[in-house]
């Protein structure tokens, strides 16, 4: 929603508290949509997959709930938390603006003609790719979606898309970024489900690790642009490809 608002409006955020109707804000509409979203979430029919080995609510199990599957889920909460932190950073850094993956590989002009896509013309393709990524787990059944979007082949597809975006320039790099957008948006439900299932109700440690991982990425991200006055930043500047 945020990239769409940025792309389609002349201001950054339509529901900022500092804005009102006279300055172009849509606070009342934003609050109304938020209430509708909460109502939809509260009345949503829960879905389950027969292959799920761990219940979403740990209290649903009895006193003898210390099964091997449950112990295994407790041991695997850390990878799910790291994945959630990585997802936070990737969505915020790469896809909070529709032009980011364009600027990532854009090399400028040649003979007064752009070598790659222009943000105001082709930023909508980023939004379409994100929508396609969200549509994949929506149209698939929960079991099929879980099996497909957590499969190593789908992960390899995401890695290949990220490699193309990082290694190629202009249109080729943008094509890789579009595929990377599809991958990142498609795995959001799977990652959130894994976090809930593997966390066993201990959301504090899960969110701590997730945001800690995200902060580490943010620090490294700042190092690449603030190398002149950040200790050790000179070793990060333009060297992330090593």
N, C-alpha and C positions, 0 to 999 in steps of 0.2 A: 504494500500500500504506500509506504513512504517513497520509494523510487518513482511510483506513478504520480504522486502528488508533486514531487520535485520536477518531474519531466513536463507536467501539464500546466503548472501554475508559475506565476512570476515571483512568488515568495517561497521561502524554504519550507515552512511548516504552517499549514493552515489553522492548526489548533493550538498554537503557542499561546500561553496565558497572557502575554504582553499584547496580543492582537485582539481587536474587537471588530464589529461589523463595519465600522467606518474605515478601518485600516486593512480590510480584506480578510479578516479572520472568520472562520466558520466553527466557532467553539461549540455552539449549541448542536449543530449537526454532528460534530465529532463526539460529543457526550452521548447523543442519541444512538449513534452507531455503536459506541462502546457498550451501552446498556443492552442493545440487541445482541451483541456478541456474547455477553455474559449470560443472557437468557438462553441463547442457543446452546452454550456450553453446559449450563445447568440442566437443561432438558434433553440433552443428547442421549440417545440410546447406546449403552455400552456394547462394544463388540469384542469378541474374543476369538482366538484361534485355537483349534483343537490341539495343535502342536505345541502350544505354550506350556512349559513345564513348571512355571512359577506364577502363582496368582498375583494380581496387581495389589491386593490388600493382604498383607501378611497376617492380619487378624483372622482371616477366613480359615486358616489352618488351625488345627487343634494343638494340644500340648506336645504331640509327637511330630511336630512339623520340621524337625531337623533332618530332613531327607537329604540324600546326596545331591539332588538337583538344587535344593535350597542352599546347601553349603557351597556348591559350585557358583551359584549366583552371587553369594556374599563375597566370594573370592574375585569375582569379575566386575565389581562395581567401579574399580579404578579405571579400566580402559573406557568404560562408558562415560565416566566423568571427563576424561581427557578428550574424548570425541566431542562432548558437548561444548567444552571450552574452545576447541578448535573451530567448531561450527559457529559459535558466537563471533569469534574474530573474523572468520572468512566472510560471513554475511555482512558484518558491519564494514569491513575494510573494502571488500570487492563489489558488493551488490547493494549497498545503501544508496548508491547513485548509479543511474543507468549508463553514464559515460565513463565510469572508472575502467572497465575492461577495454574500452576503446583507447583511452589515454595510456593504458599500460603498455601497448605495443605500437603506438602511433609514431611515425617518424617525420611528419611534417609534409611539406609541399615539394613538388618537382615540376618545373616549368609552369608555375602558377596553378598547378592542379594537385589536389591532395593525393598522397600515396595510399592512404587508408580511409576508413569510414569517418564521416563527420558526426559528432555527438548529436547535434540537433536534428539530423536526418535519420540516423540509424540507431539512436539510443532506444527507440521503441523495440528494436529486435531483442535487446537485453530483457525488456519487460516480457516479451512474448516467450523467450527461452525460460525465464523464471516461472511463468504461468504454466508452461508445458511440464516443467519439473514438478510443480505442485499437483498438476492434473494426474500424473502417473499413479501415485499412491491413492488418489481419490477414486479413480475409475476401477482400479483393481480391488479384488477382495482382500481382506486383511491377511489371510494366509498366503495368497499369491504375492501380494506386495511385500510381505516380510521375507519370503523365500527369494524373490528376485532382487530386491534392493539391498539385501545384506549378503548377496552372493559375491565371491571374490572376483568374478568376471565384471560385475557392475563397478566394483571398486577399481579394477584395472582400467575400466573406461574413464572413470573420474581422474585417475592418475595420468592417463594419456592425454586427456583434455587439458589438464593443468600444464603438462609438459609442452604441448603445442602453444598454449597461451604465453608461456614464459619464454620459449625458445625462438618463436617465429614473430615476425613483425607485420604490422598493417593488417590486411584482410585475413591472412592466414592466422595471425595471432588472435584476431577478433573472433574467427570461427572457433578456435580452441576455447576462448572465453565463453562463447555461447554454450558450447557443450558442457563446460565446467559449471555454468549457471544451472543447466538442466540437472546435472548430477547433484549439486549442493542442495537445491531446493527439493529434490526427490527424496533425499535421505533424512530430511527433517523429522517426519513422523517416526521413522525407524529408530533414530537416535533418541528421540524423546521417550519412545516406548521402552527401549533398552535401559535408559536412565531410571525410569520408574520401576521396571521389573527387577533390575539388578541392585537398585538402591535399597530395597527392602524397607522403605519408609524412612530411612536415614538421610533426609534431604540436606541436612546441614553439611555433612562431609562432602556430599556430591557437589553441591553448589560451591563450596570452598575450593575444591580442586578445579572445578570448571572455570571459575573466574580467575583463579591463580594462573592457570594455563593461558587464558585469554590475556591477562596482564603481561605475562612474559612475552607473548607475541607483540603486544602493543609497545613494550619497551624496545624490543628489537626493531620494530617498525619505526619508532622515533629515532633510533640511532642512525638509521640510514639517511635522514634528512637534517639531523642536528649534530652532525659529526664534528663541527668546528668547536663546540663548547661542551660536548658530553664526553666524559672520560671513557676512552676506548672506542669512541664513535668512528675514529679514522679507520679502524680495522673492519668496520661494517660498511662504510660508504662505498657504494657501487661494487660491492664484493659478495653479494648474496648468491652469485652464480658459481662460486668456488666450491 
